[in-house]
Amino acid sequence: MVRRIDVSGASGIRLAAWEFADPPKTDPGRGGAGAAGAGGSERTPGVLLLHGLMGRASHWASTARWLAERHRAVALDQRGHGQSAKPPETEYTRGAYVEDAEAALEELGLAPAVLIGHAMGALTAWQLAARRPDLVRGLVICDMRASALGAASQREWEEWFKSWPVPFATLADVRKWFGEDDPWVERPNTSRGEFYAEVMAEYEDGWRPVFEPEQMLKSREAWVYDAHWEELAQVRCPTLVVRGLDGELGRAESQEMVRVLPDGRYAEVVDAGHLVHYDQPEAWRAAVEPFLDEVLR
């Protein structure tokens, strides 16, 4: 069962959180409640999943389902994404994203939780872990760089958004373009096509993204020009850095991230690109689950 829980983020923005489980559980043999906002140490360990730029909570569905066997797994549609609010006048700053995740942890009663983040969501996760160590007991960083990417990277993204042939006539066209025809695709990638099909909605003229590209560029602009090593070094909880062998995070940089982290570990997933958890869900689980067992036991 998946149930929606509305939470209030920074400045009161409405965010949609999704719990991939039956009503909150308790540990076997214990009497403490696992409901959001309930107190006590007996609660089922909480995990908050944070998608990347343009993603949505549903991209974590396969991960959340196996997590929910033993943990309280909640995925958040971040501001401007999925079914969360997308007001044009709101901020899409680093601080806003971090404050949203902080508010979600507190309102849902998940803390101290493990944060699992992909790409932009991973950056949000480690910035929150550095800022509020009392809320975070463990961290998984999935394919996100700590180095600055620079102005050229932002210009490439602006041109890439302009190249999208929207509206798409059908979801099959979405899958084909993002999985085969997109100039950024080096070789056919079915899972990439499926990933983008999940962030499309049908309108009168065809299929368009559920997000506004301008808001995505603003969100990316908030981190692309800066390096984030300083916040990484401030993360005190156990942290696993995971990269896809063909992803955007290179081996040398990922291993440097592990070195900078006070309690860093490293894992890589073969035959996976940037969308590690989506490309290779079973191999992703094999890389992450032992770490979670250690942190949450």
C-alpha positions as CSV (number, residue, x, y, z in Angstrom):
1,M,0.0,0.0,0.0
2,V,1.1,3.5,-0.8
3,R,-0.4,6.4,1.1
4,R,0.0,10.1,0.6
5,I,0.8,12.4,3.5
6,D,0.8,16.2,2.9
7,V,3.5,18.1,4.8
8,S,4.4,21.8,5.0
9,G,7.9,22.7,3.9
10,A,9.8,26.0,4.1
11,S,7.5,29.0,4.0
12,G,4.5,26.7,4.2
13,I,4.8,25.2,0.8
14,R,2.7,22.1,0.3
15,L,4.7,18.9,-0.2
16,A,3.5,15.5,-1.0
17,A,5.2,12.6,0.8
18,W,4.5,9.0,0.0
19,E,4.7,6.1,2.6
20,F,5.3,2.8,0.9
21,A,3.9,0.5,3.6
22,D,0.8,-0.5,5.5
23,P,0.0,1.8,8.4
24,P,3.1,2.6,10.5
25,K,4.5,-0.5,12.2
26,T,6.2,-1.2,15.5
27,D,9.2,-3.4,16.2
28,P,8.2,-6.9,17.1
29,G,7.5,-7.4,20.8
30,R,7.5,-3.6,21.5
31,G,4.6,-1.4,22.3
32,G,5.8,1.9,20.9
33,A,3.8,3.5,18.1
34,G,5.3,4.1,14.7
35,A,2.8,6.8,13.6
36,A,4.0,10.1,12.4
37,G,4.7,12.4,15.2
38,A,4.7,9.7,17.9
39,G,7.5,9.7,20.4
40,G,9.7,7.1,21.9
41,S,12.6,4.9,20.8
42,E,10.5,1.9,19.8
43,R,9.4,3.3,16.5
44,T,10.3,1.5,13.3
45,P,13.5,3.1,12.0
46,G,12.7,5.8,9.5
47,V,14.2,6.3,6.0
48,L,13.5,9.4,3.9
49,L,14.1,9.0,0.1
50,L,15.0,12.2,-1.9
51,H,14.8,12.0,-5.7
52,G,17.0,14.0,-8.1
53,L,16.3,17.0,-10.3
54,M,13.2,16.3,-12.5
55,G,12.5,13.2,-10.5
56,R,9.6,12.2,-8.3
57,A,8.9,10.0,-5.3
58,S,7.6,7.2,-7.5
59,H,11.1,6.7,-8.9
60,W,11.9,5.1,-5.5
61,A,9.1,2.6,-5.5
62,S,11.1,-0.5,-5.9
63,T,13.6,0.6,-3.2
64,A,10.9,1.7,-0.9
65,R,9.0,-1.6,-1.1
66,W,12.0,-3.6,0.1
67,L,12.9,-1.0,2.7
68,A,9.3,-1.1,4.1
69,E,9.8,-4.8,5.0
70,R,11.7,-3.6,8.1
71,H,11.8,0.2,8.1
72,R,9.4,3.1,7.8
73,A,10.1,4.2,4.2
74,V,8.8,7.6,3.0
75,A,9.7,9.2,-0.4
76,L,9.2,13.0,-0.8
77,D,8.1,14.9,-3.9
78,Q,10.4,17.9,-3.5
79,R,9.2,21.4,-4.3
80,G,8.5,21.9,-8.0
81,H,8.4,18.1,-8.6
82,G,5.8,15.3,-8.7
83,Q,2.6,16.3,-6.9
84,S,4.1,18.9,-4.6
85,A,3.4,22.6,-5.1
86,K,5.1,24.5,-7.9
87,P,4.3,28.1,-7.3
88,P,6.3,30.3,-9.7
89,E,7.1,32.9,-7.1
90,T,8.6,30.5,-4.6
91,E,12.4,30.0,-4.0
92,Y,14.3,27.1,-5.6
93,T,17.4,27.6,-3.5
94,R,19.6,25.1,-1.7
95,G,18.4,26.4,1.6
96,A,14.7,25.9,0.6
97,Y,15.3,22.3,-0.4
98,V,17.2,21.5,2.8
99,E,14.5,23.2,5.0
100,D,11.8,21.2,3.2
101,A,13.5,17.9,4.0
102,E,14.1,19.0,7.6
103,A,10.4,19.9,8.0
104,A,9.4,16.5,6.5
105,L,11.5,14.6,8.9
106,E,10.1,16.4,11.9
107,E,6.5,16.4,10.8
108,L,6.5,12.8,9.8
109,G,8.3,11.7,13.0
110,L,11.0,9.9,11.1
111,A,14.1,11.3,12.9
112,P,16.7,10.3,13.5
113,A,16.4,8.8,10.0
114,V,18.6,7.4,7.3
115,L,18.5,9.7,4.2
116,I,18.9,8.2,0.8
117,G,19.3,10.7,-2.0
118,H,19.9,10.5,-5.7
119,A,21.8,13.4,-7.5
120,M,20.3,16.7,-6.3
121,G,18.5,14.8,-3.5
122,A,21.8,13.4,-2.3
123,L,23.2,17.0,-2.1
124,T,20.1,18.0,-0.1
125,A,20.6,15.0,2.2
126,W,24.2,15.7,3.0
127,Q,23.7,19.4,3.5
128,L,20.9,18.5,5.9
129,A,23.0,16.0,7.7
130,A,25.7,18.6,8.2
131,R,23.3,21.2,9.4
132,R,21.1,19.0,11.6
133,P,23.1,15.9,12.8
134,D,20.4,15.2,15.4
135,L,18.0,14.3,12.6
136,V,20.2,12.0,10.6
137,R,21.6,8.7,11.7
138,G,22.9,7.5,8.3
139,L,23.3,8.7,4.7
140,V,23.4,7.2,1.3
141,I,24.7,9.4,-1.5
142,C,23.8,8.1,-5.0
143,D,25.7,9.5,-8.0
144,M,26.1,13.2,-6.9
145,R,29.3,15.1,-7.4
146,A,30.8,17.4,-4.7
147,S,32.8,19.5,-7.3
148,A,31.5,22.6,-9.0
149,L,30.2,21.9,-12.5
150,G,30.4,25.5,-13.8
151,A,28.6,27.8,-16.2
152,A,29.2,25.6,-19.3
153,S,27.3,22.8,-17.7
154,Q,24.3,25.1,-17.0
155,R,24.3,26.3,-20.6
156,E,24.3,22.7,-21.8
157,W,21.2,22.0,-19.7
158,E,19.5,25.1,-21.0
159,E,20.1,24.0,-24.6
160,W,19.0,20.4,-23.7
161,F,15.6,21.5,-22.4
162,K,15.1,23.5,-25.6
163,S,15.8,20.4,-27.6
164,W,12.9,18.4,-26.1
165,P,10.2,17.8,-28.8
166,V,7.3,18.7,-26.6
167,P,4.5,18.0,-26.6
168,F,5.0,14.3,-27.1
169,A,2.1,12.6,-29.0
170,T,2.2,9.4,-26.8
171,L,4.1,7.9,-23.9
172,A,5.7,5.6,-26.4
173,D,7.2,8.7,-28.0
174,V,8.5,9.8,-24.6
175,R,10.2,6.5,-24.0
176,K,11.7,6.4,-27.4
177,W,13.1,9.9,-27.4
178,F,14.6,9.7,-23.9
179,G,15.7,6.1,-24.3
180,E,17.1,6.3,-27.9
181,D,16.8,9.7,-29.8
182,D,18.0,12.2,-27.1
183,P,21.4,13.5,-28.2
184,W,22.6,12.9,-24.6
185,V,22.0,9.1,-24.9
186,E,25.2,7.3,-25.9
187,R,23.4,4.0,-26.5
188,P,19.8,2.8,-26.2
189,N,18.6,2.8,-22.6
190,T,15.2,1.5,-21.9
191,S,15.2,2.4,-18.2
192,R,16.0,6.0,-19.0
193,G,13.0,6.1,-21.3
194,E,10.8,4.7,-18.5
195,F,12.3,7.1,-16.0
196,Y,11.2,10.1,-18.0
197,A,7.8,8.6,-18.9
198,E,7.1,8.7,-15.1
199,V,7.5,12.5,-15.1
200,M,5.0,13.2,-17.9
201,A,1.4,14.1,-17.8
202,E,-1.2,14.2,-20.5
203,Y,-2.6,17.6,-21.6
204,E,-4.9,18.6,-24.4
205,D,-2.1,18.9,-26.9
206,G,-0.1,15.9,-25.8
207,W,2.4,14.7,-23.1
208,R,4.4,17.3,-21.2
209,P,6.6,17.2,-18.0
210,V,4.9,17.7,-14.7
211,F,7.6,20.2,-13.8
212,E,8.4,23.6,-15.3
213,P,11.9,23.5,-17.0
214,E,12.5,27.1,-15.8
215,Q,12.1,26.0,-12.2
216,M,14.5,23.1,-12.8
217,L,17.1,25.4,-14.2
218,K,16.7,27.7,-11.1
219,S,17.1,24.7,-8.8
220,R,20.2,23.6,-10.6
221,E,21.6,27.1,-10.7
222,A,21.6,27.0,-6.9
223,W,24.3,24.4,-6.7
224,V,26.1,24.1,-10.1
225,Y,28.5,27.0,-9.6
226,D,29.7,25.9,-6.2
227,A,31.7,23.0,-4.7
228,H,30.2,21.3,-1.7
229,W,33.2,19.6,-0.1
230,E,33.0,21.7,3.1
231,E,29.5,20.5,3.9
232,L,30.5,16.9,3.1
233,A,33.3,17.1,5.6
234,Q,30.8,18.2,8.3
235,V,28.7,15.0,7.9
236,R,29.4,12.9,11.0
237,C,27.0,10.0,10.5
238,P,28.0,6.8,8.6
239,T,27.8,7.6,4.9
240,L,27.8,5.3,1.8
241,V,28.8,6.8,-1.5
242,V,27.4,4.8,-4.4
243,R,28.2,5.4,-8.1
244,G,27.1,3.8,-11.3
245,L,30.1,2.6,-13.3
246,D,28.8,4.7,-16.3
247,G,27.3,7.5,-14.2
248,E,28.2,11.1,-13.7
249,L,30.3,10.6,-10.6
250,G,33.7,9.4,-11.5
251,R,35.7,6.8,-9.4
252,A,38.4,9.3,-8.4
253,E,36.0,11.9,-7.2
254,S,33.8,9.4,-5.4
255,Q,36.8,8.0,-3.5
256,E,37.9,11.5,-2.6
257,M,34.4,12.1,-1.2
258,V,34.7,8.9,0.9
259,R,38.1,10.2,2.2
260,V,36.7,13.6,3.1
261,L,33.7,12.1,4.9
262,P,34.5,11.4,8.6
263,D,32.8,8.0,8.3
264,G,32.6,7.3,4.6
265,R,32.2,4.0,2.7
266,Y,32.2,3.3,-1.0
267,A,30.2,1.1,-3.4
268,E,29.7,0.9,-7.1
269,V,27.1,-0.7,-9.4
270,V,28.2,-2.2,-12.7
271,D,26.1,-1.8,-15.8
272,A,24.5,1.3,-14.3
273,G,24.5,4.9,-15.4
274,H,23.4,8.0,-13.5
275,L,20.0,6.4,-12.7
276,V,21.7,3.7,-10.5
277,H,18.7,2.7,-8.5
278,Y,16.5,2.7,-11.6
279,D,18.9,1.0,-14.0
280,Q,19.9,-1.9,-11.8
281,P,17.5,-2.2,-8.8
282,E,18.7,-5.6,-7.6
283,A,22.4,-4.6,-7.7
284,W,21.5,-1.3,-6.1
285,R,19.8,-3.2,-3.2
286,A,22.8,-5.5,-2.8
287,A,25.1,-2.5,-2.5
288,V,22.9,-0.5,-0.1
289,E,21.2,-3.1,2.1
290,P,24.2,-4.3,4.1
291,F,25.0,-0.6,5.0
292,L,21.5,0.0,6.2
293,D,21.5,-3.2,8.2
294,E,24.6,-1.9,10.0
295,V,23.3,1.6,10.6
296,L,19.8,0.7,11.6
297,R,20.3,-2.5,13.6
